[in-house]
Amino acid sequence: MGGGSREHALAHTLHREGAAVFVAPGNAGTGAFARNLPIAVSDASALVAAAREHAIDLVVVGPEGPLVAGLADVLREAGIATFGPSGAAARLEASKIFMKEFLARHAIPTAGFAAFDDAEAAVAHLRLVGRPLVVKADGLAAGKGVVVPKSVDEACEAVVSFMRDRLHGEAGARIVLEEFLPGEEASFHVLCDGSRYVALPAAQDHKRVRDNDEGPNTGGMGAYAPAPVITEAVKAKVLANVVEPTLRGMAAEGNPFRGVLFVGLMIEDGEPRVLEFNVRFGDPETCVLMPIYEGHWRTLLMGAATGSLPAELPEPRAVHALGVVLAADGYPEKVITGDAIDGLDANVDHVIVHHAGTREEAGKVLTSGGRVLCVAAEGATLEEARDRAYARVETVRFRGEHHRTDIGARALGTLPQA
């Protein structure tokens, strides 16, 4: 369920493993190997009816919106195995305030914070503190509800734009002001079945729109995996100090977590702290995680959905993967769509062009969203994966296309460590 590169990657992987795949609503890419169903992810009754009509034995919910709205609850009540947490458990992503207070209750390492529902009080707090704090919208804002200001004045402007001007709608009606966490960011995904979990290799996303981590935040401009910042020692700390107390805490509070818990981490001097929780796979991280456990995803997703994860995770493939997002003109601000995309037909070994914001019209594939494609490649080394991905990027064309040229640069030693 969904229509981005995350859903394309999930659907394509399940298709390659032999499953008959339906995607609602899908995109121009998923339509090439699966059956797209013209159903909005918010239309729970239509999705239940479609699952029954087509004898679906597993529903994989891609985006966070329907999970927060309780779609997984509706599907499970209808007797349909569903990969994704309950609406109550999805509050870990739905509300930054809920998430931060949960972390505090369970002594899980994170940045200091204060929550506000009044703009004047938030601005007064910033003036009193006298240093810029990170401003985060409480609700869902498509990955764009975070401002890392360089001054107190810039932080105050962000507060006003979120809370008074409603830049992100009701998502910014309440905010979190958070201490800045130095270090290197990583994406850590854990498959959960309500009581057990299996950890996937860490990935690293690139949020800023331009090279060298400049420009505004986006939903993600590229990713790679495995991320070397998560060493075995750091992984052990993440599991012991973050993942396990989170899953215990959710169960103890009556909301056992089933699905994928995506922990956004900041690592400094080998110590992990939580930036955020997401309750679905990252996008574009999914595009680089799928190759690592190729051949096992149907078992893993069904196991998480039905409370029967395997006791041990299959051995990962010894590959590296890297994905580059190709964005539309104007992204992440005023996006221009409807442009024809050329260069999609080539079939290149070890590279998949995942569709995100695309649609088909009169035999042509057109842009239909901000993040249009994610070109993902695998290789024996990260450098090989990077070279393959960027070689394929150069063959794709559409008006106004832009992408970062430095995905993976930090791991490859061509960017200074944060």
C-alpha positions in Angstrom: 0.0 0.0 0.0 1.4 3.3 -1.2 2.9 4.9 -4.2 6.5 5.9 -3.5 9.9 4.4 -4.1 9.6 2.6 -0.7 6.5 0.8 -2.0 8.1 0.1 -5.4 11.1 -1.5 -3.7 8.9 -3.6 -1.4 6.6 -4.7 -4.2 9.4 -5.5 -6.6 11.3 -7.5 -4.0 8.1 -9.6 -3.2 7.5 -10.0 -6.9 11.0 -11.4 -7.4 10.4 -13.8 -4.6 7.5 -15.3 -6.4 4.5 -13.5 -4.9 1.5 -12.2 -6.9 1.6 -8.5 -5.9 -1.1 -5.8 -5.9 -0.3 -2.2 -5.2 -2.7 0.5 -4.0 -2.5 2.9 -5.6 1.0 2.3 -7.0 2.8 4.3 -9.6 4.1 3.9 -13.2 6.9 1.6 -12.1 4.8 -0.8 -10.0 2.4 -1.2 -12.9 5.1 -2.9 -14.9 5.2 -6.0 -12.8 2.2 -5.8 -10.4 -1.4 -4.9 -10.6 -2.1 -1.4 -9.5 -5.4 -0.8 -7.7 -6.9 2.7 -7.9 -7.6 2.9 -4.2 -6.4 5.7 -1.9 -4.5 4.5 1.1 -7.0 6.4 3.3 -9.9 4.4 2.0 -10.0 1.6 4.6 -13.2 0.0 3.6 -12.2 -0.2 -0.1 -8.9 -1.7 0.9 -10.5 -4.4 3.0 -12.9 -5.2 0.1 -10.0 -5.4 -2.3 -8.0 -7.7 0.0 -10.9 -10.0 0.2 -11.7 -9.9 -3.5 -8.2 -10.8 -4.5 -7.6 -13.3 -1.6 -4.7 -11.3 -0.3 -2.8 -13.2 2.4 -0.6 -10.2 3.5 -1.0 -6.5 3.4 2.2 -4.4 3.7 1.4 -0.8 4.7 4.0 1.6 3.3 3.4 5.2 4.4 2.8 6.5 7.9 -0.4 8.3 7.4 -2.8 5.3 7.2 -1.0 3.6 10.0 -1.5 6.6 12.3 -5.2 6.6 11.2 -5.5 3.0 12.4 -5.6 1.2 9.1 -3.7 -1.8 10.5 -6.4 -2.2 13.2 -9.2 -2.2 10.6 -7.4 -4.8 8.4 -6.6 -7.1 11.3 -10.2 -6.9 12.6 -11.2 -8.1 9.2 -8.9 -11.1 9.6 -6.2 -9.9 7.1 -2.6 -10.3 8.1 -1.1 -6.9 8.1 2.5 -5.6 8.4 2.3 -2.4 10.4 1.6 -1.2 13.9 -1.7 -0.4 15.5 -2.9 3.2 15.5 -2.0 3.5 19.2 1.6 2.2 18.6 1.9 4.5 15.6 1.9 7.5 18.0 5.6 7.0 18.2 5.7 8.8 14.9 2.4 10.6 14.9 3.4 12.9 17.8 6.9 14.1 18.6 5.7 15.1 22.0 4.3 11.6 22.7 7.6 10.1 21.5 9.8 12.4 23.6 7.7 11.9 26.7 7.9 8.1 26.1 11.7 8.3 25.8 11.8 10.2 29.1 9.5 7.7 30.9 11.7 4.8 29.9 15.1 6.5 30.3 16.0 6.1 26.7 18.9 8.4 25.6 17.8 11.4 23.6 18.2 15.2 23.5 16.7 17.5 26.1 13.4 19.1 25.1 10.4 21.2 25.9 6.9 21.0 24.4 4.7 24.0 23.6 1.2 24.6 22.3 1.5 28.4 22.4 3.8 30.3 20.0 4.5 33.2 22.5 5.6 30.8 25.2 7.9 29.0 22.8 9.5 32.2 21.6 9.9 33.4 25.2 11.6 30.1 26.0 14.0 30.5 23.2 14.9 34.1 24.3 15.4 32.9 27.8 17.6 30.0 26.8 19.6 32.3 24.6 20.8 29.8 22.0 19.1 28.2 19.0 17.2 25.0 19.6 15.9 22.6 17.0 12.3 23.3 16.1 10.1 20.2 15.4 6.4 20.1 14.4 4.6 17.7 16.7 2.6 16.0 13.9 3.3 14.4 10.6 4.9 16.8 8.1 6.3 14.4 5.3 9.9 14.7 6.8 9.9 18.5 6.4 8.7 19.5 9.9 12.2 20.1 11.4 14.3 23.3 11.3 17.8 23.3 12.6 18.4 27.0 13.1 21.7 28.9 13.2 20.4 31.6 15.5 17.8 32.3 18.1 16.0 34.7 15.7 15.9 32.0 13.0 14.4 29.6 15.6 11.8 32.1 16.6 10.9 32.6 12.9 10.4 28.8 12.6 8.2 28.7 15.6 6.0 31.4 14.1 5.8 29.8 10.7 4.9 26.5 12.3 2.4 27.6 14.9 0.9 30.8 13.6 1.3 30.6 9.9 0.6 26.8 9.9 3.3 26.1 7.3 2.7 22.4 7.9 -1.0 22.7 8.8 -2.2 21.2 12.1 1.0 19.2 12.3 2.7 22.4 13.6 0.0 23.4 16.1 2.2 22.0 18.8 6.0 21.9 18.7 9.0 20.5 20.4 12.1 22.6 21.0 15.0 20.3 21.3 18.7 20.6 22.1 20.9 20.1 19.1 22.6 16.7 19.0 26.1 16.7 17.4 27.4 13.6 15.7 26.6 11.4 12.6 23.1 10.4 11.8 22.0 6.8 11.0 18.8 4.9 10.2 18.3 1.7 12.2 15.4 -0.5 11.3 14.1 -3.3 13.5 11.4 -5.8 12.4 9.1 -6.6 15.4 6.3 -9.1 15.9 4.9 -7.7 19.2 7.4 -9.5 21.4 10.5 -10.4 19.4 12.6 -8.4 17.0 15.3 -8.8 14.4 17.6 -5.9 13.5 18.5 -5.0 10.0 21.8 -3.4 8.9 22.0 0.3 9.5 21.6 2.7 6.7 22.4 6.4 6.3 20.0 8.9 4.7 20.8 12.3 3.2 18.1 14.7 4.2 19.3 18.1 2.9 18.4 18.9 -0.7 21.9 19.9 -1.9 25.4 18.5 -1.7 27.5 18.9 1.5 24.2 18.8 3.5 23.1 22.2 2.5 19.7 23.6 1.8 16.3 22.7 3.4 15.4 19.3 4.7 13.6 16.9 2.4 12.0 13.5 2.7 15.4 12.1 1.7 17.7 12.6 -1.3 19.5 9.3 -1.1 20.8 6.5 1.1 23.3 3.7 1.5 23.7 0.6 3.5 25.4 -0.8 5.5 26.4 2.4 7.3 29.9 2.0 8.9 29.0 4.5 11.7 27.0 1.6 13.3 29.9 -0.6 14.4 29.1 -3.9 16.3 29.8 -2.1 19.6 27.4 0.8 18.7 24.8 -1.7 17.5 24.9 -3.5 20.9 24.3 -0.2 22.6 21.4 0.6 20.3 19.7 -2.7 21.0 20.3 -2.7 24.7 19.6 1.0 25.4 17.0 1.9 22.8 15.3 -0.9 21.0 14.7 -3.3 23.8 13.4 -0.7 26.4 11.2 0.8 23.6 9.6 -2.6 22.8 9.3 -3.4 26.5 7.8 0.0 27.2 5.3 -0.2 24.4 4.1 -3.6 25.6 3.9 -2.5 29.2 1.8 0.5 28.2 -0.6 -1.8 26.3 0.6 -1.1 22.8 2.9 -3.9 21.7 4.7 -2.9 18.5 4.2 -5.0 15.3 5.8 -3.9 12.1 9.1 -2.1 11.5 10.5 0.3 14.1 12.7 2.8 12.3 15.0 4.5 14.8 16.6 7.8 13.7 19.9 8.0 15.6 22.7 10.4 16.2 26.0 8.8 17.0 28.7 10.8 18.9 31.9 9.2 20.2 30.3 5.8 19.9 27.2 6.7 21.9 23.8 6.5 20.3 20.9 8.9 21.1 17.4 8.9 19.5 16.5 11.7 17.1 13.1 10.3 16.2 11.0 7.2 15.7 9.2 6.2 12.5 6.8 3.4 12.4 7.4 2.3 8.8 10.3 1.7 6.5 12.4 4.8 5.5 12.2 6.2 2.0 14.7 6.0 0.4 16.4 3.6 2.9 14.1 0.8 1.7 15.6 0.9 -1.7 19.0 0.0 -0.2 17.9 -2.4 2.5 16.0 -4.8 0.2 19.0 -6.2 -1.6 20.8 -7.2 1.6 18.2 -9.8 2.6 17.1 -10.8 -0.9 15.1 -14.0 -0.9 13.8 -13.7 2.7 11.5 -10.7 2.8 8.2 -12.6 2.3 9.0 -14.7 5.4 10.2 -11.7 7.4 7.2 -9.5 6.7 4.7 -12.3 7.2 6.4 -13.3 10.4 6.3 -9.7 11.8 2.6 -9.4 10.8 1.5 -12.7 12.4 3.7 -12.7 15.5 6.0 -15.5 14.2 9.4 -13.9 13.3 12.1 -16.5 12.8 14.3 -17.0 15.9 17.3 -15.9 13.9 17.7 -13.5 11.0 18.9 -15.1 7.8 22.5 -14.3 6.9 22.7 -11.0 5.0 24.2 -10.9 1.5 27.7 -9.5 1.5 26.7 -6.5 -0.6 26.6 -2.8 -0.3 23.8 -0.7 -1.8 23.4 2.9 -2.6 20.4 4.9 -3.9 20.2 8.4 -5.5 16.9 10.3 -5.5 16.1 12.3 -8.7 13.8 15.2 -7.8 11.4 17.4 -9.7 11.9 21.0 -10.5 11.3 23.1 -7.4 11.5 20.3 -4.8 11.2 20.5 -1.8 9.3 23.8 -2.2 6.9 24.6 -5.1 7.1 21.4 -7.2 6.5 21.5 -11.0 5.2 18.2 -12.4 3.9 16.7 -15.6 7.2 16.4 -17.4 8.1 13.4 -19.6 10.9 11.1 -18.3 13.3 9.7 -20.7 15.9 6.9 -20.3 13.8 4.5 -18.2 13.8 1.5 -20.6 17.4 0.4 -20.2 17.9 -2.9 -18.2 21.2 -2.5 -16.3 22.6 -5.3 -14.1 22.8 -4.7 -10.4 20.7 -1.4 -10.7 17.0 -0.8 -10.2 15.2 2.4 -11.0 12.5 2.7 -8.3 9.6 4.9 -9.2 8.1 7.4 -6.7 6.4 10.5 -8.1 5.5 9.1 -11.5 2.3 8.4 -13.5 1.7 7.0 -16.9 -0.3 8.9 -19.6 -0.7 8.1 -23.3 2.2 5.7 -23.1 4.6 8.1 -21.5 5.9 8.2 -18.0 5.5 11.7 -16.4 6.6 13.3 -13.2 3.8 13.5 -10.6 5.6 14.3 -7.3 8.6 16.0 -5.7 10.8 12.9 -5.4 10.4 11.3 -8.8 12.8 8.3 -8.9 15.4 6.5 -6.7 18.2 4.9 -8.7 19.6 2.1 -6.5 22.6 -0.1 -7.2 24.4 -2.9 -5.3 28.1 -3.8 -5.4 30.8 -5.7 -3.7 31.9 -2.4 -2.2 30.2 0.9 -1.5 32.3 2.5 -4.1 31.2 0.0 -6.7 27.5 0.5 -5.8 28.0 4.3 -5.9 29.6 4.2 -9.4 26.9 2.0 -10.8 24.1 4.1 -9.4 25.5 7.4 -10.7 26.3 5.9 -14.1 22.6 5.0 -14.4 21.5 8.4 -13.1 23.3 10.0 -16.0 21.0 8.1 -18.5 17.7 9.4 -17.0 16.4 12.8 -18.1 13.5 15.1 -17.4 13.1 18.8 -17.3 14.3 20.4 -14.0 15.7 17.2 -12.7 18.1 17.6 -9.8 20.0 15.3 -7.5 22.8 15.2 -5.0 26.2 14.1 -6.3 27.7 13.1 -2.9 25.5 10.2 -1.6 27.8 8.0 0.4 30.6 10.5 0.5 31.0 10.5 4.2 31.4 6.7 4.4 33.9 6.9 1.5 36.0 9.5 3.2 35.3 12.3 0.8 33.4 14.4 3.3 34.6 15.5 6.7 32.9 13.7 9.6 30.1 15.7 11.3 
